[in-house]
Amino acid sequence: MLRIDEIRSVAVIGAGVMGSGIAQTFAQAGYAVRLQARHEGTLRAARDRIARSQDAMVRGDLLSEEAARDALARIHPTTILEEATRECHFVSESVPEDLELKRQVFAALDRQVPPGAVLSTDTSGLSISAIASATSRPERVVGFHWMNPPHLMPTVEVIRGAQTADAALDLTCELARRIGRVPIRVEKDVPGFLWNRLQLALIREALHVVEQGIASPEAVDLAVTAGLGLRWAAVGPLRLMDLGGLATFHSVAAYLYQDLSKASEPQHALATKVAAGETGARAGRGFYDYPAGSAEAAIAARDARLFELLKLLRLPVFRDRDSAPDPTGASPGG
Ligand SMILES: NC(=O)c1ccc[n+]([C@@H]2O[C@H](COP(=O)([O-])OP(=O)(O)OC[C@H]3O[C@@H](n4cnc5c(N)ncnc54)[C@H](O)[C@@H]3O)[C@@H](O)[C@H]2O)c1
């Protein structure tokens, strides 16, 4: 297995929402990045998206103009998979969430990527083992699940497939730390991994509460942003119980569990909106209305709030020219 200091060049496959943010993050940490898409237009759109994200970070005082420019110069776009991968040490795949497509991409990667490299997938919940089995090196395939927006969110899940080697998992966790991310190790390749199991448990109950008229979407969102979310940034749910007293939580669980949603498929409140084309901010309507032009503003407002929280919490998300680890052994700009 490669040592962490031997990882200098990263290939990012797929240049959509996640691939562009992942490429940006690696480049801002000083890594040489090859960003691959099938079409020139996708690569141009990715470059624009990265430049816009960087502008916002510069305005938010999270990145210097020089560091932004240097990072952009470290991203080499290409439509040719072989060019992206032939000298890479680590691959981050972000093509759409379709098992057959991912298996095809991994089979091609297996043929082209140098044998020592680690192959990672950003799947949101497909089986890592099923993706890995399309290769001849399942021990070097890991789940590396980023959060959206990837250039801002501090955590990444690092997931063990059935045959993933400890060394590949350890290396990926170390790499995550090098790029200013907090790795969350997930030891079993289960649907939803960890983050989405926790998140969807809350979303299922949030939909239930709205559907039952117990509280409005605004009230549910406020309870999370101003209440649960704030506390959970300080203490996770298991320590929370320790601090509050397990007997109390035992009593609450004993009477409350039976009243919570047990929906085993997407609820009416969600399904009808999707069927009606009310699929969220970009469609103009979801649980809230987004008049023309306001979706981008809503996303920018979310990012601005994240900027403030990240600064406040002093999370090491942003690597600048001065603070970047030096994966090349030379200056990150050089
Ligand atoms: N969007 C999110 O919130 C989010 C969060 C975490 C993980 N993910 C996961 O990340 C992955 C990518 O999601 P996304 O939101 O970036 O999707 P996206 O649709 O924005 O981007 C995917 C890109 O891959 C390209 N593509 C398709 N086939 C390809 C191929 N064979 N080779 C190279 N590129 C190809 C598409 O043209 C597109 O540009 C998915 O597995 C998704 O589940 C998404």
The ligand as a Gaussian input file, in Angstrom:
#p B3LYP/6-31G(d) Opt

LIG

0 1
 N      -25.451000      15.780000      -4.685000
 C      -25.354000      15.380000      -3.420000
 O      -25.930000      15.978000      -2.498000
 C      -24.479000      14.205000      -3.071000
 C      -23.941000      14.101000      -1.765000
 C      -23.082000      13.025000      -1.473000
 C      -22.808000      12.067000      -2.437000
 N      -23.383000      12.181000      -3.686000
 C      -23.055000      11.141000      -4.665000
 O      -22.052000      11.638000      -5.542000
 C      -22.212000      11.057000      -6.833000
 C      -22.347000      12.162000      -7.862000
 O      -23.446000      12.977000      -7.532000
 P      -23.603000      14.462000      -8.127000
 O      -24.658000      15.109000      -7.285000
 O      -22.278000      15.096000      -8.264000
 O      -24.218000      14.128000      -9.567000
 P      -24.161000      15.047000     -10.875000
 O      -25.229000      14.526000     -11.761000
 O      -24.141000      16.495000     -10.508000
 O      -22.718000      14.707000     -11.499000
 C      -22.391000      13.477000     -12.056000
 C      -21.541000      13.750000     -13.280000
 O      -20.983000      12.533000     -13.769000
 C      -21.042000      12.572000     -15.192000
 N      -20.922000      11.221000     -15.721000
 C      -21.876000      10.331000     -16.047000
 N      -21.314000       9.181000     -16.492000
 C      -19.965000       9.375000     -16.475000
 C      -18.861000       8.573000     -16.837000
 N      -19.013000       7.338000     -17.315000
 N      -17.621000       9.093000     -16.697000
 C      -17.441000      10.338000     -16.212000
 N      -18.459000      11.156000     -15.848000
 C      -19.711000      10.668000     -15.985000
 C      -22.355000      13.278000     -15.496000
 O      -22.366000      13.780000     -16.802000
 C      -22.324000      14.375000     -14.443000
 O      -21.620000      15.517000     -14.901000
 C      -23.440000      10.149000      -6.747000
 O      -23.023000       8.824000      -6.464000
 C      -24.213000      10.732000      -5.576000
 O      -25.069000       9.802000      -4.960000
 C      -24.176000      13.239000      -4.028000

